[in-house]
Amino acid sequence: MNARPIKVAAGPVRPFYDSCLVVIPAANKEKTIFRVVSELRDRGFKYIRVIDTGSVDSTALRARAAGAEVAREQLCGFGRSCPSGLDEIPHGIAWILFCNSDGTDDPSNLDALLAETEHADLVIGNRIAWDGARLDVQRFGNWILSGLVQRGWGVRFTAFGTLRLVRREALDAIGMRHHGSGWNVVMQIRAVEARLRIREVPVRPRTRRSRRSTFKRTIADAASAAFAIVQAMARLYFGGSTTKAMGAP
């Protein structure tokens, strides 16, 4: 499937960090969120939005203290918080950056993502090769998802992680109304349907400081998430594409 360059609105060119909105879903991340926001601000990001999804600790206070805007999402989950982070996007925003709140996304990786923005509409950080903290069951689940997407849409992705840059016009075009598990997967499928220019960039994550979840808990969570993701993919596949190809009349 050949990609089509999207039409970018004309206007004065702003420095990247002044024209990028950072969206960070967070739930009970008081130990890491201050550092995450502070590092992004140190790199020059002006607009940082933390979506607090039901935290019972001081995540929101710590995020504000670091200089982020904080919004509250009553319903927990990544697929709920990311769409909430896209409400009332500030004027002049050209790119949206999604990243984790647990400190595993190393800001030094952003240079590799930014280098692709001239020739891409969606840039995805691929940390599968480096992520030693990822359990075999998670790697297997990612492999299954990659195979399903390839079979259904003819494109094989390596990763479906949080860290990604998406052009504002591209995000508007794919209409991410999906709320729930598999939001990242749905975004990538819609990007394929819209014939966006997609790049995957290898990134090396930081090691998690602690892993409280037991293997049994991880298996249960992975199975539940996988079922919801496959349901979302089935709705897209059998319901037909409603995403308009970029550049199409």
CYANA upper distance limits for C-alpha pairs under 8 A (distance plus 0.5 A):
  1 MET  CA    154 GLY  CA      8.41
  1 MET  CA    195 ARG  CA      7.55
  2 ASN  CA    195 ARG  CA      7.11
  3 ALA  CA    195 ARG  CA      5.06
  3 ALA  CA    196 LEU  CA      5.81
  3 ALA  CA    197 ARG  CA      5.80
  4 ARG  CA    195 ARG  CA      6.34
  4 ARG  CA    196 LEU  CA      6.58
  4 ARG  CA    197 ARG  CA      7.33
  4 ARG  CA    245 ALA  CA      8.43
  4 ARG  CA    246 MET  CA      6.63
  4 ARG  CA    247 GLY  CA      6.94
  5 PRO  CA    121 ASP  CA      8.47
  5 PRO  CA    196 LEU  CA      7.45
  5 PRO  CA    197 ARG  CA      7.36
  5 PRO  CA    246 MET  CA      7.60
  5 PRO  CA    247 GLY  CA      7.58
  6 ILE  CA    121 ASP  CA      8.23
  6 ILE  CA    169 GLU  CA      7.98
  6 ILE  CA    170 ALA  CA      7.67
  6 ILE  CA    196 LEU  CA      7.94
  6 ILE  CA    246 MET  CA      6.07
  6 ILE  CA    247 GLY  CA      6.42
  7 LYS  CA    169 GLU  CA      8.16
  7 LYS  CA    246 MET  CA      8.44
  7 LYS  CA    247 GLY  CA      7.44
  8 VAL  CA    169 GLU  CA      7.31
 14 ARG  CA     18 ASP  CA      6.96
 14 ARG  CA     19 SER  CA      6.70
 15 PRO  CA     19 SER  CA      6.95
 16 PHE  CA     20 CYS  CA      6.70
 17 TYR  CA     44 GLY  CA      6.15
 17 TYR  CA     45 PHE  CA      5.16
 17 TYR  CA     46 LYS  CA      6.91
 18 ASP  CA     44 GLY  CA      8.18
 18 ASP  CA     45 PHE  CA      6.87
 18 ASP  CA     46 LYS  CA      6.16
 18 ASP  CA     47 TYR  CA      7.89
 18 ASP  CA     93 ILE  CA      8.24
 19 SER  CA     92 GLY  CA      6.48
 19 SER  CA     93 ILE  CA      4.91
 19 SER  CA     94 ALA  CA      5.86
 19 SER  CA     95 TRP  CA      7.00
 20 CYS  CA     45 PHE  CA      7.60
 20 CYS  CA     46 LYS  CA      8.21
 20 CYS  CA     47 TYR  CA      7.25
 20 CYS  CA     93 ILE  CA      5.96
 20 CYS  CA     94 ALA  CA      6.48
 20 CYS  CA     95 TRP  CA      5.16
 20 CYS  CA     96 ILE  CA      6.01
 20 CYS  CA     97 LEU  CA      7.33
 21 LEU  CA     45 PHE  CA      8.31
 21 LEU  CA     46 LYS  CA      8.20
 21 LEU  CA     47 TYR  CA      5.48
 21 LEU  CA     48 ILE  CA      6.46
 21 LEU  CA     49 ARG  CA      7.82
 21 LEU  CA     89 ILE  CA      8.26
 21 LEU  CA     93 ILE  CA      6.96
 21 LEU  CA     95 TRP  CA      6.91
 21 LEU  CA     96 ILE  CA      5.39
 21 LEU  CA     97 LEU  CA      6.62
 22 VAL  CA     45 PHE  CA      8.19
 22 VAL  CA     47 TYR  CA      6.67
 22 VAL  CA     48 ILE  CA      5.14
 22 VAL  CA     49 ARG  CA      6.38
 22 VAL  CA     96 ILE  CA      6.39
 22 VAL  CA     97 LEU  CA      5.14
 22 VAL  CA     98 PHE  CA      6.42
 22 VAL  CA     99 CYS  CA      8.02
 23 VAL  CA     48 ILE  CA      6.80
 23 VAL  CA     49 ARG  CA      5.49
 23 VAL  CA     50 VAL  CA      6.47
 23 VAL  CA     51 ILE  CA      7.76
 23 VAL  CA     82 CYS  CA      7.52
 23 VAL  CA     85 GLY  CA      6.37
 23 VAL  CA     86 LEU  CA      8.40
 23 VAL  CA     96 ILE  CA      7.70
 23 VAL  CA     97 LEU  CA      6.61
 23 VAL  CA     98 PHE  CA      5.47
 23 VAL  CA     99 CYS  CA      7.20
 24 ILE  CA     48 ILE  CA      8.24
 24 ILE  CA     49 ARG  CA      6.72
 24 ILE  CA     50 VAL  CA      5.21
 24 ILE  CA     51 ILE  CA      6.53
 24 ILE  CA     82 CYS  CA      8.24
 24 ILE  CA     85 GLY  CA      8.42
 24 ILE  CA     98 PHE  CA      6.53
 24 ILE  CA     99 CYS  CA      6.00
 24 ILE  CA    100 ASN  CA      6.46
 24 ILE  CA    101 SER  CA      6.53
 25 PRO  CA     50 VAL  CA      6.39
 25 PRO  CA     51 ILE  CA      5.25
 25 PRO  CA     52 ASP  CA      6.83
 25 PRO  CA     53 THR  CA      7.64
 25 PRO  CA     78 PHE  CA      7.02
 25 PRO  CA     81 SER  CA      6.26
 25 PRO  CA     82 CYS  CA      7.05
 25 PRO  CA     99 CYS  CA      8.22
 25 PRO  CA    100 ASN  CA      7.23
 25 PRO  CA    101 SER  CA      6.96
 26 ALA  CA     33 ILE  CA      8.31
 26 ALA  CA     50 VAL  CA      7.18
 26 ALA  CA     51 ILE  CA      6.40
 26 ALA  CA     52 ASP  CA      5.56
 26 ALA  CA     53 THR  CA      6.59
 26 ALA  CA     55 SER  CA      8.21
 26 ALA  CA     59 THR  CA      8.02
 26 ALA  CA    100 ASN  CA      8.13
 26 ALA  CA    101 SER  CA      6.02
 27 ALA  CA     52 ASP  CA      6.31
 27 ALA  CA     53 THR  CA      5.70
 27 ALA  CA     54 GLY  CA      6.68
 27 ALA  CA     55 SER  CA      5.33
 27 ALA  CA     59 THR  CA      7.74
 28 ASN  CA     54 GLY  CA      8.29
 28 ASN  CA     55 SER  CA      5.14
 28 ASN  CA     56 VAL  CA      6.83
 28 ASN  CA     57 ASP  CA      6.17
 28 ASN  CA     58 SER  CA      7.98
 28 ASN  CA     59 THR  CA      6.30
 29 LYS  CA     33 ILE  CA      6.18
 29 LYS  CA     55 SER  CA      8.36
 29 LYS  CA     57 ASP  CA      8.29
 29 LYS  CA     59 THR  CA      5.94
 29 LYS  CA    101 SER  CA      7.17
 29 LYS  CA    102 ASP  CA      7.00
 30 GLU  CA     34 PHE  CA      7.72
 30 GLU  CA     57 ASP  CA      7.02
 30 GLU  CA     58 SER  CA      5.99
 30 GLU  CA     59 THR  CA      4.67
 30 GLU  CA     60 ALA  CA      8.29
 30 GLU  CA     62 ARG  CA      6.80
 31 LYS  CA     59 THR  CA      8.40
 32 THR  CA     36 VAL  CA      6.83
 32 THR  CA    101 SER  CA      7.21
 32 THR  CA    102 ASP  CA      6.06
 32 THR  CA    103 GLY  CA      6.34
 33 ILE  CA     37 VAL  CA      6.64
 33 ILE  CA     59 THR  CA      7.20
 33 ILE  CA     62 ARG  CA      7.17
 33 ILE  CA     63 ALA  CA      6.39
 33 ILE  CA    101 SER  CA      6.11
 33 ILE  CA    102 ASP  CA      7.30
 33 ILE  CA    103 GLY  CA      7.80
 34 PHE  CA     38 SER  CA      6.48
 34 PHE  CA     62 ARG  CA      5.94
 34 PHE  CA     63 ALA  CA      5.95
 34 PHE  CA     65 ALA  CA      7.85
 34 PHE  CA     66 ALA  CA      5.93
 35 ARG  CA     39 GLU  CA      6.50
 35 ARG  CA     66 ALA  CA      8.25
 35 ARG  CA    103 GLY  CA      7.86
 36 VAL  CA     40 LEU  CA      6.95
 36 VAL  CA    101 SER  CA      6.96
 36 VAL  CA    102 ASP  CA      8.15
 36 VAL  CA    103 GLY  CA      6.25
 37 VAL  CA     41 ARG  CA      6.71
 37 VAL  CA     48 ILE  CA      7.85
 37 VAL  CA     63 ALA  CA      7.22
 37 VAL  CA     66 ALA  CA      6.41
 37 VAL  CA     67 GLY  CA      7.60
 37 VAL  CA     68 ALA  CA      7.12
 38 SER  CA     42 ASP  CA      6.57
 38 SER  CA     66 ALA  CA      6.02
 38 SER  CA     67 GLY  CA      7.89
 39 GLU  CA     43 ARG  CA      6.88
 39 GLU  CA    107 PRO  CA      7.55
 40 LEU  CA     44 GLY  CA      7.15
 40 LEU  CA     45 PHE  CA      6.27
 40 LEU  CA    107 PRO  CA      7.47
 41 ARG  CA     45 PHE  CA      5.46
 41 ARG  CA     46 LYS  CA      7.09
 41 ARG  CA     67 GLY  CA      8.26
 47 TYR  CA     68 ALA  CA      8.01
 47 TYR  CA     69 GLU  CA      8.36
 48 ILE  CA     67 GLY  CA      8.32
 48 ILE  CA     68 ALA  CA      5.61
 48 ILE  CA     69 GLU  CA      6.65
 49 ARG  CA     68 ALA  CA      6.16
 49 ARG  CA     69 GLU  CA      5.27
 49 ARG  CA     70 VAL  CA      6.27
 49 ARG  CA     71 ALA  CA      7.78
 49 ARG  CA     85 GLY  CA      7.27
 50 VAL  CA     60 ALA  CA      8.40
 50 VAL  CA     63 ALA  CA      7.50
 50 VAL  CA     68 ALA  CA      6.96
 50 VAL  CA     69 GLU  CA      6.63
 50 VAL  CA     70 VAL  CA      5.31
 50 VAL  CA     71 ALA  CA      6.81
 50 VAL  CA     85 GLY  CA      8.07
 51 ILE  CA     70 VAL  CA      6.41
 51 ILE  CA     71 ALA  CA      5.46
 51 ILE  CA     72 ARG  CA      6.29
 51 ILE  CA     73 GLU  CA      7.01
 51 ILE  CA     81 SER  CA      6.35
 51 ILE  CA     82 CYS  CA      8.08
 51 ILE  CA     84 SER  CA      7.84
 51 ILE  CA     85 GLY  CA      6.77
 52 ASP  CA     59 THR  CA      7.83
 52 ASP  CA     60 ALA  CA      6.96
 52 ASP  CA     70 VAL  CA      7.36
 52 ASP  CA     71 ALA  CA      6.61
 52 ASP  CA     72 ARG  CA      5.46
 52 ASP  CA     73 GLU  CA      6.51
 52 ASP  CA     81 SER  CA      8.13
 53 THR  CA     72 ARG  CA      6.74
 53 THR  CA     73 GLU  CA      5.46
 53 THR  CA     74 GLN  CA      6.60
 53 THR  CA     75 LEU  CA      6.99
 53 THR  CA     76 CYS  CA      5.47
 53 THR  CA     77 GLY  CA      7.49
 53 THR  CA     81 SER  CA      7.15
 54 GLY  CA     72 ARG  CA      8.13
 54 GLY  CA     73 GLU  CA      7.40
 54 GLY  CA     74 GLN  CA      6.52
 54 GLY  CA     75 LEU  CA      7.62
 54 GLY  CA     76 CYS  CA      6.61
 55 SER  CA     59 THR  CA      7.08
 55 SER  CA     60 ALA  CA      8.37
 58 SER  CA     62 ARG  CA      6.61
 59 THR  CA     63 ALA  CA      6.61
 60 ALA  CA     64 ARG  CA      6.72
 60 ALA  CA     70 VAL  CA      6.87
 61 LEU  CA     65 ALA  CA      6.59
 62 ARG  CA     66 ALA  CA      6.83
 63 ALA  CA     67 GLY  CA      7.06
 63 ALA  CA     68 ALA  CA      6.00
 63 ALA  CA     69 GLU  CA      8.07
 63 ALA  CA     70 VAL  CA      7.51
 64 ARG  CA     68 ALA  CA      5.42
 64 ARG  CA     69 GLU  CA      6.71
 64 ARG  CA     70 VAL  CA      7.06
 71 ALA  CA     85 GLY  CA      8.09
 73 GLU  CA     80 ARG  CA      7.88
 73 GLU  CA     81 SER  CA      6.68
 73 GLU  CA     84 SER  CA      7.51
 75 LEU  CA     80 ARG  CA      7.01
 75 LEU  CA     81 SER  CA      8.41
 76 CYS  CA     80 ARG  CA      7.02
 76 CYS  CA     81 SER  CA      7.72
 77 GLY  CA     81 SER  CA      6.84
 77 GLY  CA    180 GLY  CA      7.47
 77 GLY  CA    181 SER  CA      7.89
 78 PHE  CA     82 CYS  CA      6.61
 78 PHE  CA    180 GLY  CA      7.66
 78 PHE  CA    181 SER  CA      7.54
 78 PHE  CA    183 TRP  CA      7.86
 79 GLY  CA     83 PRO  CA      7.50
 79 GLY  CA    178 HIS  CA      7.90
 79 GLY  CA    179 HIS  CA      5.41
 79 GLY  CA    180 GLY  CA      4.66
 79 GLY  CA    181 SER  CA      5.90
 79 GLY  CA    182 GLY  CA      7.32
 79 GLY  CA    183 TRP  CA      5.52
 79 GLY  CA    184 ASN  CA      8.46
 80 ARG  CA     84 SER  CA      7.08
 80 ARG  CA    179 HIS  CA      5.77
 80 ARG  CA    180 GLY  CA      6.35
 81 SER  CA     85 GLY  CA      6.77
 82 CYS  CA     86 LEU  CA      7.34
 83 PRO  CA     87 ASP  CA      7.71
 83 PRO  CA    176 MET  CA      7.82
 83 PRO  CA    177 ARG  CA      7.82
 83 PRO  CA    179 HIS  CA      7.67
 89 ILE  CA     93 ILE  CA      7.58
 93 ILE  CA    168 ARG  CA      7.53
 94 ALA  CA    167 ARG  CA      6.52
 94 ALA  CA    168 ARG  CA      5.55
 94 ALA  CA    169 GLU  CA      8.07
 95 TRP  CA    165 LEU  CA      7.14
 95 TRP  CA    166 VAL  CA      6.18
 95 TRP  CA    167 ARG  CA      5.01
 95 TRP  CA    168 ARG  CA      5.58
 96 ILE  CA    165 LEU  CA      6.14
 96 ILE  CA    166 VAL  CA      5.84
 96 ILE  CA    167 ARG  CA      6.88
 96 ILE  CA    168 ARG  CA      6.97
 97 LEU  CA    163 LEU  CA      7.79
 97 LEU  CA    164 ARG  CA      6.28
 97 LEU  CA    165 LEU  CA      5.06
 97 LEU  CA    166 VAL  CA      7.15
 98 PHE  CA    162 THR  CA      6.62
 98 PHE  CA    163 LEU  CA      5.85
 98 PHE  CA    164 ARG  CA      5.90
 98 PHE  CA    165 LEU  CA      7.05
 99 CYS  CA    105 ASP  CA      7.31
 99 CYS  CA    162 THR  CA      5.95
 99 CYS  CA    163 LEU  CA      4.99
 99 CYS  CA    164 ARG  CA      7.39
100 ASN  CA    104 THR  CA      7.47
100 ASN  CA    105 ASP  CA      6.80
100 ASN  CA    162 THR  CA      6.80
100 ASN  CA    163 LEU  CA      7.34
102 ASP  CA    208 ARG  CA      8.18
103 GLY  CA    206 ARG  CA      7.68
103 GLY  CA    208 ARG  CA      8.13
104 THR  CA    205 PRO  CA      5.77
104 THR  CA    206 ARG  CA      4.96
104 THR  CA    207 THR  CA      6.72
104 THR  CA    208 ARG  CA      6.74
105 ASP  CA    109 ASN  CA      8.15
105 ASP  CA    163 LEU  CA      7.74
105 ASP  CA    204 ARG  CA      8.49
105 ASP  CA    205 PRO  CA      5.87
105 ASP  CA    206 ARG  CA      6.86
106 ASP  CA    110 LEU  CA      8.28
106 ASP  CA    204 ARG  CA      7.82
106 ASP  CA    205 PRO  CA      6.33
106 ASP  CA    206 ARG  CA      6.62
109 ASN  CA    113 LEU  CA      7.44
109 ASN  CA    203 VAL  CA      6.26
109 ASN  CA    204 ARG  CA      7.62
110 LEU  CA    114 LEU  CA      6.54
111 ASP  CA    115 ALA  CA      6.66
112 ALA  CA    116 GLU  CA      7.51
112 ALA  CA    201 VAL  CA      7.37
112 ALA  CA    203 VAL  CA      8.40
113 LEU  CA    117 THR  CA      7.46
113 LEU  CA    123 VAL  CA      6.74
113 LEU  CA    124 ILE  CA      8.07
113 LEU  CA    125 GLY  CA      7.68
113 LEU  CA    164 ARG  CA      8.36
113 LEU  CA    165 LEU  CA      7.77
113 LEU  CA    201 VAL  CA      7.04
116 GLU  CA    120 ALA  CA      6.48
116 GLU  CA    123 VAL  CA      7.43
116 GLU  CA    199 ARG  CA      7.77
117 THR  CA    121 ASP  CA      7.27
117 THR  CA    122 LEU  CA      8.37
117 THR  CA    123 VAL  CA      7.69
119 HIS  CA    197 ARG  CA      7.73
120 ALA  CA    196 LEU  CA      8.13
120 ALA  CA    197 ARG  CA      5.26
120 ALA  CA    198 ILE  CA      6.15
120 ALA  CA    199 ARG  CA      6.94
121 ASP  CA    165 LEU  CA      8.46
121 ASP  CA    166 VAL  CA      6.25
121 ASP  CA    167 ARG  CA      5.67
121 ASP  CA    170 ALA  CA      6.78
121 ASP  CA    196 LEU  CA      6.51
121 ASP  CA    197 ARG  CA      5.70
121 ASP  CA    198 ILE  CA      6.61
122 LEU  CA    164 ARG  CA      7.67
122 LEU  CA    165 LEU  CA      6.21
122 LEU  CA    166 VAL  CA      4.95
122 LEU  CA    167 ARG  CA      6.96
122 LEU  CA    170 ALA  CA      8.29
122 LEU  CA    191 ALA  CA      8.27
122 LEU  CA    196 LEU  CA      7.73
122 LEU  CA    197 ARG  CA      6.97
122 LEU  CA    198 ILE  CA      5.39
122 LEU  CA    199 ARG  CA      6.89
123 VAL  CA    164 ARG  CA      5.99
123 VAL  CA    165 LEU  CA      5.54
123 VAL  CA    166 VAL  CA      6.90
123 VAL  CA    198 ILE  CA      6.44
123 VAL  CA    199 ARG  CA      5.35
123 VAL  CA    200 GLU  CA      6.35
123 VAL  CA    201 VAL  CA      7.59
124 ILE  CA    159 ALA  CA      8.14
124 ILE  CA    160 PHE  CA      8.19
124 ILE  CA    161 GLY  CA      7.99
124 ILE  CA    163 LEU  CA      6.82
124 ILE  CA    164 ARG  CA      4.91
124 ILE  CA    165 LEU  CA      7.06
124 ILE  CA    198 ILE  CA      8.25
124 ILE  CA    199 ARG  CA      6.71
124 ILE  CA    200 GLU  CA      5.24
124 ILE  CA    201 VAL  CA      6.60
125 GLY  CA    159 ALA  CA      8.05
125 GLY  CA    161 GLY  CA      7.38
125 GLY  CA    162 THR  CA      8.26
125 GLY  CA    163 LEU  CA      5.78
125 GLY  CA    164 ARG  CA      6.19
125 GLY  CA    200 GLU  CA      6.43
125 GLY  CA    201 VAL  CA      5.56
125 GLY  CA    202 PRO  CA      6.49
125 GLY  CA    203 VAL  CA      6.28
126 ASN  CA    158 THR  CA      7.37
126 ASN  CA    159 ALA  CA      5.81
126 ASN  CA    160 PHE  CA      8.19
126 ASN  CA    161 GLY  CA      7.51
126 ASN  CA    200 GLU  CA      6.53
126 ASN  CA    201 VAL  CA      6.00
126 ASN  CA    202 PRO  CA      5.15
126 ASN  CA    203 VAL  CA      6.13
127 ARG  CA    131 ASP  CA      6.24
127 ARG  CA    159 ALA  CA      7.84
127 ARG  CA    161 GLY  CA      8.33
127 ARG  CA    202 PRO  CA      6.31
127 ARG  CA    203 VAL  CA      5.48
127 ARG  CA    204 ARG  CA      6.17
127 ARG  CA    205 PRO  CA      6.93
128 ILE  CA    139 ARG  CA      8.24
128 ILE  CA    158 THR  CA      8.03
128 ILE  CA    159 ALA  CA      7.07
129 ALA  CA    202 PRO  CA      8.35
130 TRP  CA    203 VAL  CA      7.99
130 TRP  CA    204 ARG  CA      6.02
130 TRP  CA    205 PRO  CA      7.37
131 ASP  CA    204 ARG  CA      7.73
131 ASP  CA    205 PRO  CA      6.93
131 ASP  CA    207 THR  CA      8.41
132 GLY  CA    207 THR  CA      8.30
133 ALA  CA    207 THR  CA      7.25
133 ALA  CA    208 ARG  CA      7.61
134 ARG  CA    138 GLN  CA      6.77
134 ARG  CA    139 ARG  CA      7.34
135 LEU  CA    139 ARG  CA      6.95
136 ASP  CA    140 PHE  CA      6.55
137 VAL  CA    141 GLY  CA      6.66
137 VAL  CA    219 ILE  CA      7.64
137 VAL  CA    222 ALA  CA      8.33
138 GLN  CA    142 ASN  CA      6.70
138 GLN  CA    222 ALA  CA      7.62
139 ARG  CA    143 TRP  CA      6.71
140 PHE  CA    144 ILE  CA      6.76
141 GLY  CA    145 LEU  CA      6.77
141 GLY  CA    222 ALA  CA      8.26
141 GLY  CA    226 ALA  CA      7.88
142 ASN  CA    146 SER  CA      6.65
142 ASN  CA    158 THR  CA      8.35
142 ASN  CA    159 ALA  CA      7.51
142 ASN  CA    160 PHE  CA      8.03
143 TRP  CA    147 GLY  CA      6.78
143 TRP  CA    158 THR  CA      8.28
144 ILE  CA    148 LEU  CA      6.76
145 LEU  CA    149 VAL  CA      6.69
146 SER  CA    150 GLN  CA      6.66
146 SER  CA    156 ARG  CA      6.16
146 SER  CA    157 PHE  CA      6.00
146 SER  CA    158 THR  CA      6.98
146 SER  CA    159 ALA  CA      8.21
147 GLY  CA    151 ARG  CA      6.61
147 GLY  CA    156 ARG  CA      7.31
148 LEU  CA    152 GLY  CA      6.56
149 VAL  CA    153 TRP  CA      6.08
149 VAL  CA    154 GLY  CA      7.45
149 VAL  CA    155 VAL  CA      7.03
149 VAL  CA    156 ARG  CA      6.94
149 VAL  CA    157 PHE  CA      8.17
149 VAL  CA    189 ILE  CA      7.87
150 GLN  CA    154 GLY  CA      4.94
150 GLN  CA    155 VAL  CA      5.07
150 GLN  CA    156 ARG  CA      5.16
150 GLN  CA    157 PHE  CA      8.13
151 ARG  CA    155 VAL  CA      8.29
152 GLY  CA    237 TYR  CA      7.47
153 TRP  CA    189 ILE  CA      7.91
153 TRP  CA    192 VAL  CA      7.93
153 TRP  CA    193 GLU  CA      8.40
155 VAL  CA    192 VAL  CA      8.16
157 PHE  CA    200 GLU  CA      8.45
158 THR  CA    200 GLU  CA      8.26
159 ALA  CA    200 GLU  CA      8.36
160 PHE  CA    184 ASN  CA      6.52
160 PHE  CA    185 VAL  CA      6.58
160 PHE  CA    188 GLN  CA      8.47
161 GLY  CA    184 ASN  CA      7.56
162 THR  CA    184 ASN  CA      7.54
166 VAL  CA    170 ALA  CA      7.26
166 VAL  CA    171 LEU  CA      7.00
167 ARG  CA    171 LEU  CA      6.73
168 ARG  CA    172 ASP  CA      6.81
169 GLU  CA    173 ALA  CA      6.66
170 ALA  CA    174 ILE  CA      6.84
170 ALA  CA    191 ALA  CA      8.43
170 ALA  CA    196 LEU  CA      7.88
170 ALA  CA    246 MET  CA      8.40
171 LEU  CA    175 GLY  CA      6.87
171 LEU  CA    176 MET  CA      7.55
172 ASP  CA    176 MET  CA      8.20
173 ALA  CA    194 ALA  CA      8.06
173 ALA  CA    243 THR  CA      7.83
173 ALA  CA    244 LYS  CA      7.55
173 ALA  CA    246 MET  CA      7.64
174 ILE  CA    187 MET  CA      7.99
174 ILE  CA    190 ARG  CA      6.23
174 ILE  CA    191 ALA  CA      6.91
174 ILE  CA    194 ALA  CA      7.14
174 ILE  CA    243 THR  CA      6.21
174 ILE  CA    244 LYS  CA      7.85
175 GLY  CA    243 THR  CA      7.97
176 MET  CA    187 MET  CA      7.20
178 HIS  CA    183 TRP  CA      7.06
178 HIS  CA    186 VAL  CA      8.03
179 HIS  CA    183 TRP  CA      7.26
180 GLY  CA    228 ALA  CA      8.38
181 SER  CA    225 ALA  CA      6.66
181 SER  CA    228 ALA  CA      6.27
181 SER  CA    229 ILE  CA      6.09
181 SER  CA    232 ALA  CA      8.40
182 GLY  CA    186 VAL  CA      6.57
182 GLY  CA    225 ALA  CA      8.08
182 GLY  CA    228 ALA  CA      7.61
182 GLY  CA    229 ILE  CA      5.12
182 GLY  CA    232 ALA  CA      7.52
183 TRP  CA    187 MET  CA      6.63
184 ASN  CA    188 GLN  CA      6.86
185 VAL  CA    189 ILE  CA      6.77
185 VAL  CA    229 ILE  CA      8.15
186 VAL  CA    190 ARG  CA      6.55
186 VAL  CA    232 ALA  CA      7.85
186 VAL  CA    233 MET  CA      7.46
187 MET  CA    191 ALA  CA      6.56
188 GLN  CA    192 VAL  CA      6.81
189 ILE  CA    193 GLU  CA      6.80
190 ARG  CA    194 ALA  CA      6.56
190 ARG  CA    243 THR  CA      6.97
191 ALA  CA    195 ARG  CA      6.61
191 ALA  CA    196 LEU  CA      5.84
191 ALA  CA    198 ILE  CA      8.18
192 VAL  CA    196 LEU  CA      6.59
193 GLU  CA    241 SER  CA      7.47
193 GLU  CA    243 THR  CA      6.75
193 GLU  CA    244 LYS  CA      7.95
193 GLU  CA    245 ALA  CA      7.01
194 ALA  CA    243 THR  CA      6.33
194 ALA  CA    244 LYS  CA      6.04
194 ALA  CA    245 ALA  CA      4.33
194 ALA  CA    246 MET  CA      5.94
195 ARG  CA    245 ALA  CA      6.13
195 ARG  CA    246 MET  CA      6.75
196 LEU  CA    245 ALA  CA      8.35
196 LEU  CA    246 MET  CA      7.23
213 SER  CA    217 ARG  CA      6.52
213 SER  CA    218 THR  CA      6.88
214 THR  CA    218 THR  CA      6.67
215 PHE  CA    219 ILE  CA      6.70
216 LYS  CA    220 ALA  CA      6.87
217 ARG  CA    221 ASP  CA      6.59
218 THR  CA    222 ALA  CA      6.40
219 ILE  CA    223 ALA  CA      6.59
220 ALA  CA    224 SER  CA      6.73
221 ASP  CA    225 ALA  CA      6.60
222 ALA  CA    226 ALA  CA      6.40
223 ALA  CA    227 PHE  CA      6.72
224 SER  CA    228 ALA  CA      7.01
225 ALA  CA    229 ILE  CA      6.61
226 ALA  CA    230 VAL  CA      6.57
227 PHE  CA    231 GLN  CA      6.76
228 ALA  CA    232 ALA  CA      6.84
229 ILE  CA    233 MET  CA      6.72
230 VAL  CA    234 ALA  CA      6.55
231 GLN  CA    235 ARG  CA      6.82
232 ALA  CA    236 LEU  CA      6.96
233 MET  CA    237 TYR  CA      6.62
234 ALA  CA    238 PHE  CA      6.35
234 ALA  CA    239 GLY  CA      8.22
235 ARG  CA    239 GLY  CA      5.79
236 LEU  CA    240 GLY  CA      6.51
236 LEU  CA    241 SER  CA      7.02
237 TYR  CA    241 SER  CA      7.79
244 LYS  CA    248 ALA  CA      7.53
